[in-house]
Amino acid sequence: MIYQKYMKSALQLARKGEGLTRPNPPVGAIVVLNNEIVGTGYHRKVGCDHAEVAALKNAGTLAQGATIFVTLEPCSTVGRTPQCTDAILKAGIKKVVVSVRDPNPKHAGRGIALLKHAGVEVLEGVCADEGKALITPFAKWITKGMPYVTLKLGMTIDGSIADFQDGSKWITGAKSRATVQAMRRRADAVCVGSGTARIDNPSLLPRPALGRTPYRVVFDTNCNLPDNLTIFNDVHNANTIVVAGPDASVAKIEALKVKGVNVWQVPIENGRISLKSFMQKMGEFGVLHALIEGGGEIAESLTRHQLVDEFVFFVAPLLLGGVSKKSFAGNGWLLEEAPRLVFKQIKKSGEDIMIRAVRRNEQLQV
């Protein structure tokens, strides 16, 4: 139990880095000597000290003969920073407690084997479920080359995301909206369709940001959005990405680039942006976790192409009925072909209900 206590503290530290470390995973570490925490650290962003090094520096000479708890197997290769296994050995650490192994097939088990060979005791699997959940986006990215995709929808109890005049502020309550801001802080990219961008003119930034500036992505096949939108004109232009088709207006693309906005032209499939091509490009860009916030056409297309890893629904006790805008656009599915979901979490969110779900055949840890 004492090992779980320290590992849970390391996991809590690691979550401070969510949304900041791309393309690295968030990692936390704690150094313990004689049942006292003598050093803590977490990976703050790419290029900064890894969690183990930060914790060892914080511990100083007290690391000699101590135990280090780390949420992810220590790295054993040199990249932007030195390998953590060397730092652990030089500090005189006696025991390493690891939550999960590195999911990178090229590195998995290598750091642990190196430490054991050097005479360091290694214990694996402490709080493994929580450790896997923490690095789920990184695990998908490093093995599949694409980001982990969360589709978030705020809807009425009858499945509407806006009324027949496109009104949507606000369907869900304050607590649900605050939870969405926290989700934005954990994501590397926040994505919406052109309809949502045009009607709501969102900043797509978390509030409060707490140092996070996720990429803001809008799907706009022909680059028809007005150029006065917030995402094109604030101080974070360099983090705005417009996803357009190959035949989008050259003049409009150049006008966006002059503003500092990124424009990605991707192939078209059946008259729409190829979302799989887009996700592959996101992976190449180092995006680990993409949060999709609608609208209905994007939600339907992502779901139909089985590109959603996790669904998060905020359901309000509200009815719109009629020809209101549905959460999933188009003609839908025949019953025997409809996507089947498994509920992972259901809880109250103020007056709303929050539901986390995955596809029935989804095997990723969430």
Secondary structure, 3 states (H helix, E strand, C coil): CHHHHHHHHHHHHHHHHCCCCCCCCCCEEEEEECCEEEEEEECCCCCCCCHHHHHHHHHHHHHCCCEEEEEECCCCCCCCCCCHHHHHHHHCCCEEEEEECCCCCCCCCHHHHHHHHCCCEEEECCCHHHHHHHCHHHHHHHHHCCCEEEEEEEEECCCEEECCCCCCCCCCCHHHHHHHHHHHHHCCEEEEEHHHHHHHCCCCCCCCCCCCCCEEEEECCCCCCCCCCHHHHCCCHHHEEEEECCCCCHHHHHHHHHCCCEEEECCEECCEECHHHHHHHHHHCCCCEEEECCCHHHHHHHHHCCCCCEEEEEEECCCCCCCCEECCCCCCCCHHHCCCEEEEEEEEECCEEEEEEEECCCCCCC
